[in-house]
Amino acid sequence: MRGSGDAGSTRCAVCLKALPEFAEMPAMTGQMDILGGAVEHANPGLAELDSEECFVALNPAFLSVLGQSEAELLGRHWSLTVHPEDHSRTREAYAEARSTGRGYVEIRAVRADSTISHQAITITREETEGGGFGGYRCAQKGIPEPRQEQTALVVAVDSSPNGSFLINATGQICAANRVVEMLFGYQRGELIGRPVEMLLPAGFEDSPAKSHEYAGWDLSGRRKDGVEIPVQVYLKRIETPAGQVTLCAIIDISQRVGHEHQLELSKQAAEAASRAKSDFLARMSHEIRTPMNLIMGMNALLLESPLNETQRQHVEISYRNLRRLLRLINGILDLSKVEAGGLTLERNPLDLNEVLAECEATMTSAIAKKGLQFRMSIDPDASRYWIGDPERLQQVLMNLIGNSVKFTSQGKIELAVRRATGSRGEEGLRFEVSDTGCGVPPDKSEVIFEAFQQAEGGMGRPFEGSGLGLAIARTLVTLMSGRIWLEQQPDAGSKFVFTAFFTPAAQNAVQSKVAVAPAAVAARRLDPGIRVLLVEDNSENMILLQAYLENLSLSLDFASNGMEALEKRQQRDYDLVLMDIQMPVMDGYTATREIRSWESGKGLPGVPIVALTAHALSGARRESMEAGCAEHLTKPVDRKDLIEAIAKFSKRPAAQVEIIPDPLPEGIEALRPSYLAKRLLDLARLRDALGAGDFATIQSIGHNCKGTGRGYGFPEISSAGAAVERAARALDADGVAESIHQFERSIRVSEPFGLSAGVAS
């Protein structure tokens, strides 16, 4: 398509109407020579290039801008007339014109004398008669001096630290800066006219790129070598002389994504460590509770047997410390529930006076033993009746008062209760526990609320404790929609304050619920011959459970693992299954599910299964229920709780009467006189202990009588012993005195059954 200058000039004239600048030029039919002359002297520079981007025709205006002759340029590539730094953008404009029909670029044209002329070039595609690609037509206009600043802006964009490229209306790349080349591994010539999906393949078609602006869109880009890289995309639609385009800014976020990945790995590691800790707590809880169940059970049985004073004292000390150890374990389990988000509050009737009285009664002995004074004041405006969790409220108060007792060697402890109003107007209470103890250093005021922390750390710290109490107290207070904090005292001592919010309740509502609750829980009589399958792999636990149940008219069968339990269930029917959980061969959960599956396949009603396990972490009860158990009892289990569970869940209906071994086991009649005589000795010990303020001994005697009276056929003594135990636990001296009178009456009522015979012997 390269030709002479005359041909080029004529051809250039013919093509003018295809250029936008001349779209409105009037027709001059039959006067081509005049038109040619007009074109030769037209102000815009006009040129045609072939498919290889070489000049084939130029008008005088185009030549004058360059200061060269037509002969010097015909057949030469346009790059000879453009500043080298503008070559890349010019190539992109030609590529856009070839693919879309039109391109636009602002360049620095290089004149023959090496001077620079700023020009705007509009490029259009030329078609052949057959509809193929025939070359290019160019119109060139000078750019006023201020437009040079835009050229500087283009250079600045090309030097930007972030990638930038333009997308035309059809989704093709029409310009790109050097960062895009570096980021994706392409040369700009490889990108121009190509679809944007070659750089951003993941979901770009669904982006808002072609409709409106969008900022901060995370995508996966694809390099030339196929490697995917994380990028962040910013889109902006703009109008240019070349038409509407979308500016796409690209930021490489590989480093950020790498940090996020590391954070995610750290999070997963922390979660794995937390799960490992929870698993460890579950295992340790089970491993500790299993021997504790045996030791406490055997201690309880020893306390119910004839012992001399020294033996009884030793067993009582052992029993008290076992219960102390159990409280510590329960504290650790409470902490694990806190961390797992499984610690919840009950909604029960709450009498503030009863909660405070229970706290005072429980702490009186410890306070008196250290010679401290205790004062309690209640604001008359503070409501008394609520719906909440009295036990958890008492737990917080007992913890704070107990801390004050521990850290106060002389002086007093005060508990003040006031009305509180929340930020949204809700009603509640404010509790203040202050003392004259050693206080808490200011730098430790927050640390002490963390788990396993004390103000004095290290092996040489002067005070015992696990450091769990305040951490659990803070969680409980938070669950009560309140907060807890330490107020610094001007003098020695500390002052802990917390708020708690409950649902207000009327007096009759609370009292009626409290009154009905005990009546709703009636003791049951076990029907003779109830068939119980006891599944337990620990032989010592088996002995203990047999001892618990030996005076009851039960038919006991035994299995040492879940597989054996399944086989026995398939061989015979039972009224109840007591199922341990952690066992060899087959665990209790699996055995329960297998039993349920077998029963379902046979169309048989399900035998009640009670989980009897040392698993006590949050979730253990839920797992038991999901496996198909009717109840979940945690070891160490109280004998009374075990018997009530058998009565409640066995398939045979039970009458609503007291638990009485009926008939009495053989040989018990001969032992009843001696039993009553020993209770007279207990009566004397109770009175001596009351005079000495020894509530621990009183509680132990009451517990012993509560557990043994029915076994010897004296339910009145069991009831009286329970009353003694309750009053002693509450440190209620008046209540203890009254319950001792009740205990004495129960012995006298029982006299006709052999007291005199026992005394005579």
C-alpha positions, 0 to 999 in steps of 0.5 A: 500500500505504499505509493507516491506522494501524489497518490497519497495526497489524493487518497488522504483527501478521499478519506477525510470524511471518515475522520471525526474532525471532518464528519460534517464537511459538505460534499463537493461532487465533481470538484475533487481537484478543489477538494484536494487543494483544500485538503492540502492546505487544511490546518489539521495534519493528516496521514495514512499508514499501512497495516505495518504502521508505515506512512503512505500519505501525508498532507502539508500540515502534517509535514510542516509539524515535523519539518520534513518532506514527504519523500523523507517519510513515505514508507517509514514507520511512525516511530521515527517521528515520535519521542522514544518515551512516548512509543509505548503509549502510541503503540497502545493507541494504534492497537486500540484503533485496530481492535476497536476502530479508534485510538487516541494518544497525546505525544511529543512529535520530534521535528527534523531539527530535534525540537519537540512539538506536542501533538494530539493524534486521533487514529482510525481503522481503515477497511479494505473493499473486501471488509478486511484491515487496510491500515490507519488514518491519522489526524494530528493537532497541536496541543496548547502549552498547558497540555504539556502538564498532562503529559507530565501526569502521564509520565507520573502515572507510568512511574506510580508504585501501583499498577494502573490500566485502562479498560475500554467499553468492550472489556479490553485493555487499552493502556497499562503502566510499567507496574502492571508489566512487573506485577503480571510479567507481560510486556505492554504490547502483549496486553493492549487489545486483550480482554481484562480477564487474562489478568483478573480471571476470577469473577471480573465479569461479575464486578461493577467495573462496567457500571460504576465506581468500586473501591477495595475489591480483593481478587485473585490475579493471574501472572503470565506464568500462570501463578495466581497472586492476590490483588486489590482492585479500585475501579473508576469510570472516566470520559476521555477524548477516545471515549468512555473507559474504566481506570483500574488501579491494582495494588499487590496485597501479597504481603498483607495476605501473607500476614493474614495467613500467618494470623489465621495459622496462629489463630488455628494454633491457639484454638488447637491449644485451647482444644488440647487444654480442654481435652486435658481438663476433661481427662484430668477431671475424669482421672481425678474424679474416679479415685475421688469417687472411691475415696469419698464414698468409702469415707462416707461409708466409714462415717456410717460405721461404728468408729472410736473418737480418734478414728472418726476424727481422722475420717472427718478430717479426710472427708472435709479435705476431700470436699475442699479438693472437689471444690477446687476441681469444680472451680477449674471446671467452671473456668473451662465452662467460662472459656467455652462459653458454656457457663449459664445462669438459672432463672429462679426465685431470688430472695435477697435477704435469704442469700445474704443470710446464707452468706453470713451464716456460712462465713461466721465461723471463719470470721470469728476464728480470726477475731474479725468483726462483720457488718452488713448494711442494706439500703431500704430502697434496694428491692428484696425479691427478684428472678435470677440465679441465687446460687451464682450470686451467693458464689460471687459474694462468698468469694469476695467475703472469703477473700477478705477473710483470707487477707485480713488479719485484724479489723473488720469486714463490711458488706453493703447493698444498695439499689442500682440503675443501669444505663438503660434504666434497668433495676439492679443491685450494687454490692460493696465488700470492704475490709481492713486487710493488706489491700491490693497494689494499684498495679495489680488491680486488673491482674487479680481478675485474670485466671490463676493470678494473685496479687502476690505470685510465686512459690513464696506467696503468703496466701493459698489459693488457685487464683480462679475465684475472681476470674469466675466472679467477673464472668458471673457478674458479666452474665448478670449484666453487671461489672466488677471492679476494685476501688482503691482505699485511702487507708489499708484494705480493699473494696470490691464493688460489683453490680448485678441486674435481675428481673424484678418480682413480687413478694408472693411470686417468689415466696410461692415458688420457693414454698412449692419447690420442696413439695415438688420433689418427693422421695420415692420407694424402690419396688422390690426386684427392680433389675439394674445393669451396672456397667463399670470397668473399675472394680473398686467403683463396682464395690462402692456402688454395690455397698451403696445399693446392698440394703436395697431390694434390687436385682443387680447385674454387672458388665465391665465394658460397653460391649458386654453391656450390649450383649447382656441387654440383648439377652434380657430385659432391665428396668435401668442401666447405670452406664459408665462412659470411659471404658475399654473395648466400647465406651458408654456413649457408643454402647448407649447408641448401639443399645438404642439401635438394637431396641429400635430394630426389634421394636422394643421400648428403650431401657432407661440408661443413666450415665454415671461418670467422672466426665464433668466438663461442659458438654459431657451432659449434652453428649450423654443426652444425645447418645440416648441417656435419660440422665447424667450423674457426675462422680463423686455421686451421693448415695441419696442422688443415686437411689433417687435416680434409680427410683425416678428413671427405672421402668417400674412406677414408684409410689411417692413415699420415702426411700425405705429399704423394705423389708429390712435386710436380714440381721438388722433387727439385732443391731438396732438397739446398739445403733440407738445407743450410739445415737444417744452418744451422738446427742451428747457430742452434738451438744458439746460441739454446739457449745464450742461452736464446732459446726464441722463436727455437728455437720458430720454427725448430722450427715452420718445419721441422715445416711444411716437412720433409714437403713436401720429402720428409723426414718425419723433419725434420718430426717432429723440428721438431715436437719442437723446437717443443713443448719450446721452447713449454714452456721445457724446456731439457733437452727442447730439447737432446734434440730438437736431437739428434733434429733433427740425426739427422734431417738425417744420416739424410736425407744420402743424399737430397742433402745432399752435393750441396747442400753442394757447390753 
